[in-house]
Amino acid sequence: MTGNLIEQKIRHFFIEDMVKDNVRNAASTDELDLDSLDQTELRVFLDEDFGIKFSELPDIDPFTTIEEIVEFIQKHSRIETV
C-alpha cells in the first residue's frame, strides 16, 4: 500500500468515523482539533486496520500531522504498506 493510499484511508477514517469534515484540506492534526479521546480512537483504528500494536511500542507522543501518521504506519505496520 502506497503512502498516498494510506493517507486516503486515514482521511476517510477522520471524515466517516470521527466526523471531522475539515480533514479534507487539513495538514496537521491541530487543524482537526483532536482531543485525547480522538487520539485513542485513532490508535484503535491503526491497530485494527494496520496491525499496529501500541502495547509493543515505546510511549508515543500524540500525532501532530497526517504525514506523521502515514510515516508511522509505514514504519510500524504489520501489513504490506510499500
LINHURA-V905479 format. One record per backbone hydrogen bond with DSSP energy under -1.0 kcal/mol. CO is the residue of the C=O (numbers start at 1). NH is the residue of the N-H. E is the energy in kcal/mol with one decimal. If there is no record, write none. Layout:
BEGIN
co & nh & e
CO & NH & E
CO & NH & E
END
This chain:
BEGIN
co & nh & e
2 & 6 & -2.4
3 & 7 & -2.5
4 & 8 & -2.2
5 & 9 & -2.2
6 & 10 & -2.4
7 & 11 & -2.8
8 & 12 & -2.5
9 & 13 & -2.2
10 & 14 & -2.5
11 & 15 & -2.4
12 & 16 & -3.2
13 & 17 & -1.9
13 & 18 & -1.5
14 & 20 & -2.5
20 & 23 & -1.8
21 & 24 & -1.1
27 & 66 & -2.1
29 & 34 & -1.0
30 & 33 & -1.1
35 & 39 & -2.3
36 & 40 & -1.9
37 & 41 & -2.6
38 & 42 & -2.5
39 & 43 & -2.0
40 & 44 & -2.2
41 & 45 & -2.4
42 & 46 & -2.5
43 & 47 & -2.1
44 & 48 & -2.8
45 & 49 & -3.1
46 & 50 & -1.6
46 & 52 & -1.5
47 & 51 & -1.4
50 & 78 & -2.0
53 & 56 & -1.5
54 & 57 & -1.4
64 & 29 & -2.3
65 & 69 & -1.5
66 & 70 & -2.2
67 & 71 & -2.6
68 & 72 & -2.3
69 & 73 & -2.5
70 & 74 & -2.5
71 & 75 & -1.7
72 & 76 & -2.5
73 & 77 & -2.5
END
